[in-house]
Amino acid sequence: METRRRRPFVAALLSVLVFGLGDTYNGFPARGARLLAAALGGALACALAWSAVVGRIPGRSAVVLFLAWLAVPTVLRLYGAARAWRDARRLRDTPLPPHRLRATLLYAVLAWGATLVVAGGTRALVVEAFKIPSRAMTPTLVTGDHILVSKRGLGPPRPGDVVVFIWPKDRSKDFVKRVVAVEGETIEVRDRHVVVDGVTRDDPHATWTNDGGKTGHWGPTTVPPGHVFVMGDNRDQSYDSRFWGPLPIADIKGKVAIVYWSWDLASGGVRWDRVGRRVD
């Protein structure tokens, strides 16, 4: 049996780095695994709950639920660190089981793998956060807005949906635009008005800033199957489907739900009036 003493600081630090790793270091891998399962399961349950109610509750309530979701793993991480510290002090002089280092390393690898799988699955299937870097969606979304995108139960895109998608011209970049036409519809821009199948489609979110030259007159074109036509709400400052073509539906990541944070880069302050704003 090993006789090296447990170090409380090391046990606590390991628990901060990986859920339950401090417990494994102390010789209790099953206890650590239970903490890991509680943290990952709780975070996933909160994410699913958020996606299920985000469209049915006030925006600020949705932000509170989102923050609670973030708090679950943090609280459990601190609890695990405190527990590992306590056990290491209590059992400082108790012999450790053999192969402790090997078991600790193996647990760390498996725990990190499980964490990455759950985190990746949550981002891919439930919810993901993005930051708005440009003015293309002003005034709906402004530079410095941080948004949550709902992916669960997205359904077919509809005109008016604000979506985040992989930009077809550079798949390393994500764009956010508004769907203005869907497959089979013929779209054109006439004197700053979007016309779909010969009928003007009102859009109260659209703004124009110049005399309607290059962007005020465009088309027509018919949206092909499996695609949508997207435009920025700031019509004269948006690089959208008018320039690079219809967007494949398969490249849509999700629908923008709410603004959960907004930072004014110019003044260095928080735009509290935008926090919790629902994106329509």
N, C-alpha and C positions, 0 to 999 in steps of 0.2 A: 504493500500500500504506500502511496505517496505521502510524504509528511510536510510538503511545502505549505505554508500558511496561506489562507485566503486573504486577499487584500480588498477591503471594502470599497476603496475608491475605484479599483479596477472593475469590480463587480457592477457598481453603479454605472460607470462609463460604458461598459459593454451593453447594459440594458438600454441606455440612451441610443446607442448606435443601432442595435437590432433588438426587436421585441423578444424578451425572454432569454437573451444571450447571457445575461448575468446569472440567471438561474442555472443555466447549463454549466457555466464556469464554477458555480458553487456545488455542482453535483446533482442538480434536480432538472434534468432535461424535460421530463413530462410536465412539470410545472411551467417551464418556459414555453412549451408548445401550446399549453392552454391559454396563456396570455397572448401569444401570437394569434391564435384562432379568434380570441375575443376581440382583439384590435382590428384585424382584417375583416372579420364578420360584421363588427359594429360599423366600421367605415362604409362597407358596401351596403348595409341596410339603410344607413342615413342617406347615401347617394340615391338609392332606389326610391326612398320616401320623398326626397326632394324632387326628383323628376316626376313623381306621381302627382304632386300637389302644386308645383310651381305655377301652373296656369290657373289655379283655383283660389289662391290666397294672395293678399296684398304683397306688393313687391318687397317692402321692408321686412315683412314676416319671412319671405323666401330667403332674404339675405341672412336673417338670424338663424334660420335652419341650416343654411350653408355654412355659417361660422360654427354652429354646433357640430356639424359633420367634420369640420377640420379639427375641432377640439377633442373629439373622441380618441384618436390615436395619440394626441399630445398628453392627455390626462393619463391614459393607460401606460404611456412610456415613462412618465414621471412616477407613477405608482410602481411600475416594475423596477425602476432604479432605486426607489426607497426600499422596496422589499429586498432587493439583492444586497443593498448596503447592510440592512439589518441582519440578514442571514449570514453574511460574511463576517460580521462582527461577532455574532452569537456562536458561530462555528469556527472561529479563527484557528483554533488549535485542534479541530477534529480532522482525522486523516481523510484525505480526498480519495475518491475511487480511482482505480487505475485507468490509464488512457484518457485522462481528463482533457488534455490538450487536443487530442484527435477528435473527441466527441464535441468539444467546443467549436472547432473549425468546421466539422461536418454540419453541425446545427446552424452555424452562421451562413454557410452556403445555401442550405435548404430554406432557411428563413428568408434570406434575401431573394431567392428565386420565387417563393410564394408571394412576397410583398410586391415584386415587380409584376407578377402575373395579375394579381388583384388590381393594382394601380393601373396597369395597362388596360385591363378589361373595363375598369370603370371609365377611363378616358375614352375608350373606343365605343362603348355601348351605352353609357349613361349620361355623363356630363363632363364638360371640359371648359377651362377658363382661357380667355384670350384678352389681349390688349389692343386697343385701337390706336394705330400709329399715324393716321392721316386724316384729312378733312373730307374724304370722298363720300361719307355718309352723314355729313352735317345737314340739318341740325339733329337728326335722330340719334346719331352717335358722334361724339366729338373726340378730338385728340386727347388722350389721357384717360378715356373711359376703359374700365375693365369689365368684361362681360362674361356671363355664363351661357353656355350653349347646351341646349337639351338635345339628346340624341335618341332617347327612348321613346318609341311610339311616334316617330317623326311623321310617317305617312307620306303620300305623294306631295311634292311641293306645289303651293298654290300662289297665284298672284297676290302680292302684298307681303309674303313671308320674307323676313330678313334672315339670310343664311350665311354660314361660314363654309367655305369650300376650298379645295386645293386648286390653285391657279393652274389651268392647263398649260400655260406657257413656261412655267417654272414650278415643278411639283414640290419644291422645297418651301414654297411660300403659301400662306393662307390669306384669302381675301374675304371681305364681308360686303355683301350687296343685297339689294332687294329684287325678288322675283317679280318681273313685270309681264311676262308672257310664258305660256307653257307649250308643250309639243302640239304641233298642228295649227297653232295660231300664227297669223301674219301680222307682223309688227312694223311700224314705222314711226318716225318723229316728224310732225308737221308744226312748224312755228312754235316750238317748245311744248307741244302737246303729244303725249303718247297715244297712238291710234292702233287699236288691235282689231283686226277683221273689219276695218272700216268704221269702227266706233271709237270715239275718244274715251280713253280709260282715265278717269279722274284719280289723281294721286295727291292727297293733301300733304304728303311728306316731301314732295319734290320741290327743289329750289333751283332757280336759274340766276346766274350772276352777270352774264354778258348780253350781247345783242342777239344771241341765238344763231350765230354764224355757223361754224362747223358742226357743233353739237345740237343746234336747234332744229336742224333738218337732216333726216337720215332715213335710209331704207327705201322701199320695204324689203323684208325677208321673212321667210316662213321657218318657224322653229322646227327642226327635225325631230323624229321620234327619239325618246330617251334623253332629251335635252330641255333646258329652260333658258330663257333670255333674262339676264340680270343687268341692273343699272344701279349706280349710286344715287342716293337722294340729292347730293350736291351735283347736279347733272353736268355742269360745266367743268367740274374738277374731279371727275371720276373716269378711271381707265377701266372700262367694262365691256360688255358683249358687243357694243357698237364698234369696238376696235379689234377685239380678238375672237369674236364669234360666240355662238351659243355654248352654254355650260353643260357638260354631261351630268346627269342626275347622280350618277355613281360617284362623282367627285364631291358631292355635298356632305359635309361632316355633321351638320346639325342646324337647328333653328335657334336664333338668338332669343334668350328668354328675358334676362334682366341685366341691368348695370349694377354690379355689386360694389364697385368702388370707382371713384373718378378723381384724378389728380390734375390740377391745373399747373402745367409745367411753367407757364409764364410767371404766375404769382407765387408758386410753391405751396399753394394751399389746397385743401380738400373741397371739392364741389359737393357739399352735403345735400344740396337739393336734387342731385342726380343719383345719389346712392339709393338703391331699391327701385329705380325707375323701370317699369315694364317696357319692353321694346315691341312696338306695334308696327 
